[in-house]
Amino acid sequence: VRAQGDTYQVVADVSQFEPPDIVVTTSNGHVAIRAEKVAEDGTVCDTFTHQCRLPDDTDPLSVSCALTESGTLLITAQRR
């Protein structure tokens, strides 16, 4: 988690996954990123998981995420 001005930012490279394969959740001050690539035969061929705790002064209702064209996931949250 990086502090940048009045926001916190989490960055993850998920370029090997398609947008529908990526799930971001927040709960109890934590952000979790999960991605799973499924092969045509139904087997899971690649996974990515990452979880981090947001600082205590994070506004939990301000958490948002965006996926860049290059496959970088940017999660931002405002400081209170």
Summary of the structure (lengths in Angstrom):
residues: 80
radius of gyration: 13.7
end to end distance: 15.7
largest distance: 47.0
contacts: 203
relative contact order: 0.32
helix: 8%
strand: 60%
